[in-house]
Amino acid sequence: MSERFTLHGNFMSGPAYKVALMLALSGKSFAYRHVNLRELAQKKPEYLALNRFGQVPTLVDNSDGRHFVQSAVILEVLADRIGTFGGADRWERIEAREWLFWEFDRLAPPIYRSRTIRLGIRQAHDATKEMYTNEGAVALAVLDQHLAGRDWIVGAAPTIADIDIYGVLAYAAAGGFNLADYPSITAFITRFQSLPGFASPETLLPKEDRD
Ligand SMILES: N[C@@H](CCC(=O)N[C@@H](CS)C(=O)NCC(=O)O)C(=O)O
C-alpha cells in the first residue's frame, strides 16, 4: 500500500464525500475502497472490524494502521494528523466543532433525507417530506444569515467546518432545495469551489476500488 490513507466509501455517500474532499483540498491522494451498500458489504464481519457502525465512510491511516469512523471525527483526525483546516487557534477549533455538531443535527438530516426520498432509496409520507422541507429551509436560513458578510464559517480562512457543511450543501439541489434563495450560501459555494484541489463527488468517489 503506497498511499498513506485509504478511504472506504460509496459514490452516493455525502459523509464519504466530505472526507474525500478534505483529503483532496489538503493535497493528499488516497487509496479508495468501494463499499457496495446495496449488497450490504458494510454489514459483513470484515468491514465491521473496521467500522463497528456498519456505515461508510471509514478512513485508514496506513502509517500506523489506525482506522477512524464518523465523517466529522475523521475531519478532525485529519486536521490533527496532516495539519490542515484545523483553525487558527484553539477557539476557532472549538467553534468549528460547534458547526460540525449543528450540521449533523439540523442541516444534514433534512437535506440528505429529502435527497434519499427523492431518489426512491427511502419511502416517506407527504407530512414527513414537508417536515424535512421546512426544517431544511430553517437550517439554510440560519447558515445564510451567518455567512452574510463573511467569507468562511469560522475565522478568516477555510476550516473543517466549511468542508463539513459544503459536503451537505453539495446535495441540497438533489434534495429539492433551491440554493439561489440563499445569496450568502450561493456566494460561499462559489468561493469554496475555487479552493485549490476542489473536486466533485463524481471525481472523488469512484464506483470501484482505486489504489
Ligand atoms: N454519521 C455518519 C453517517 C454515515 C452514514 O449515514 N452512512 C451511510 C451512507 S451515506 C451508510 O453507510 N449507510 C448504510 C447503512 O447504514 O447500512 C457519518 O457522518 O459518517
The ligand as a MOL file (V3000), in Angstrom:
LIG
                    3D

  0  0  0     0  0            999 V3000
M  V30 BEGIN CTAB
M  V30 COUNTS 20 19 0 0 0
M  V30 BEGIN ATOM
M  V30 1 N -22.8250 9.9020 10.9970 0
M  V30 2 C -22.2160 9.1150 9.9540 0
M  V30 3 C -23.2670 8.7900 8.9230 0
M  V30 4 C -22.7670 7.8110 7.9110 0
M  V30 5 C -23.8900 7.3080 7.0180 0
M  V30 6 O -25.0770 7.6400 7.1810 0
M  V30 7 N -23.5070 6.4660 6.0390 0
M  V30 8 C -24.4770 5.8650 5.1640 0
M  V30 9 C -24.2010 6.2420 3.7180 0
M  V30 10 S -24.3720 7.9750 3.4690 0
M  V30 11 C -24.3600 4.3550 5.2360 0
M  V30 12 O -23.2860 3.8190 5.4100 0
M  V30 13 N -25.4910 3.6690 5.0830 0
M  V30 14 C -25.5510 2.2520 5.0580 0
M  V30 15 C -26.0600 1.6650 6.3460 0
M  V30 16 O -26.2930 2.3950 7.3200 0
M  V30 17 O -26.2370 0.4430 6.3500 0
M  V30 18 C -21.0260 9.8720 9.3330 0
M  V30 19 O -21.0510 11.0990 9.2660 0
M  V30 20 O -20.0360 9.2210 8.9540 0
M  V30 END ATOM
M  V30 BEGIN BOND
M  V30 1 1 1 2
M  V30 2 1 2 3
M  V30 3 1 2 18
M  V30 4 1 3 4
M  V30 5 1 4 5
M  V30 6 2 5 6
M  V30 7 1 5 7
M  V30 8 1 7 8
M  V30 9 1 8 9
M  V30 10 1 8 11
M  V30 11 1 9 10
M  V30 12 2 11 12
M  V30 13 1 11 13
M  V30 14 1 13 14
M  V30 15 1 14 15
M  V30 16 2 15 16
M  V30 17 1 15 17
M  V30 18 2 18 19
M  V30 19 1 18 20
M  V30 END BOND
M  V30 END CTAB
M  END
